[in-house]
């Protein structure tokens, strides 16, 4: 048997270049001498890619990437008008949040192996669009396409109405689709 714990960092880099994350996950490494080191390197490379810097919102505590900040809506931040005249409610990075502490808490507090940490970060950083509504979402929210089961009800001359399914307020004409006070109402049911 070969002791895999003595493999040098340059060799780990070369193996990381040659193997996909799925191939690393499929490796037979019962003592976890190599897989964890490869996934740690994969995490470093994933976070080093352009647009993949991670932040936590100081208002709603959601984790987001620099690329996702452009399309994500923060339900707790203040509404402002951008240079194109659009009403925007964006996440604001928390200056006190530390990515290294976050990763270590996933490892220690949640007792996740580096493989699970990698896939959790990968799903957070992967942006998809809903085939039904066309909205962008992070891959870790794949099962959370929120919608209302019934159409809103408006009185004849009022811009604000209520969804018949849950009573949530909505506006007929607003800065965001289906928003009140500039914050989106994502729905009461998930598909």
Secondary structure in CASP SS format (residue, H / E / C, confidence):
PFRMAT SS
TARGET T0000
AUTHOR 0000-0000-0000
METHOD secondary structure of the structure
MODEL  1
X C 1.00
X C 1.00
X C 1.00
X H 1.00
X H 1.00
X H 1.00
X C 1.00
X C 1.00
X H 1.00
X H 1.00
X H 1.00
X H 1.00
X H 1.00
X H 1.00
X H 1.00
X H 1.00
X H 1.00
X H 1.00
X C 1.00
X C 1.00
X H 1.00
X H 1.00
X H 1.00
X H 1.00
X H 1.00
X C 1.00
X C 1.00
X C 1.00
X C 1.00
X C 1.00
X C 1.00
X C 1.00
X C 1.00
X C 1.00
X H 1.00
X H 1.00
X H 1.00
X H 1.00
X H 1.00
X H 1.00
X H 1.00
X H 1.00
X H 1.00
X H 1.00
X H 1.00
X H 1.00
X H 1.00
X H 1.00
X C 1.00
X C 1.00
X C 1.00
X C 1.00
X C 1.00
X E 1.00
X E 1.00
X E 1.00
X E 1.00
X C 1.00
X C 1.00
X C 1.00
X C 1.00
X C 1.00
X E 1.00
X E 1.00
X E 1.00
X C 1.00
X C 1.00
X H 1.00
X H 1.00
X H 1.00
X C 1.00
X C 1.00
X C 1.00
X C 1.00
X C 1.00
X C 1.00
X C 1.00
X C 1.00
X C 1.00
X E 1.00
X E 1.00
X C 1.00
X C 1.00
X C 1.00
X C 1.00
X C 1.00
X E 1.00
X E 1.00
X C 1.00
X C 1.00
X C 1.00
X C 1.00
X E 1.00
X C 1.00
X C 1.00
X C 1.00
X C 1.00
X C 1.00
X H 1.00
X H 1.00
X H 1.00
X H 1.00
X H 1.00
X H 1.00
X H 1.00
X H 1.00
X H 1.00
X H 1.00
X C 1.00
X C 1.00
X C 1.00
X C 1.00
X C 1.00
X H 1.00
X H 1.00
X H 1.00
X H 1.00
X H 1.00
X H 1.00
X H 1.00
X H 1.00
X H 1.00
X H 1.00
X H 1.00
X H 1.00
X C 1.00
X E 1.00
X E 1.00
X E 1.00
X C 1.00
X C 1.00
X C 1.00
X C 1.00
X C 1.00
X C 1.00
X E 1.00
X E 1.00
X E 1.00
X H 1.00
X H 1.00
X H 1.00
X C 1.00
X C 1.00
X C 1.00
X C 1.00
X E 1.00
X E 1.00
X C 1.00
X C 1.00
X C 1.00
X C 1.00
X E 1.00
X E 1.00
X C 1.00
X C 1.00
X C 1.00
X C 1.00
X C 1.00
X C 1.00
X E 1.00
X E 1.00
X E 1.00
X E 1.00
X C 1.00
X C 1.00
X C 1.00
X C 1.00
X C 1.00
X E 1.00
X E 1.00
X E 1.00
X C 1.00
X C 1.00
X C 1.00
X C 1.00
X C 1.00
X C 1.00
X C 1.00
X E 1.00
X E 1.00
X C 1.00
X C 1.00
X E 1.00
X E 1.00
X C 1.00
X C 1.00
X C 1.00
X C 1.00
X E 1.00
X E 1.00
X C 1.00
END
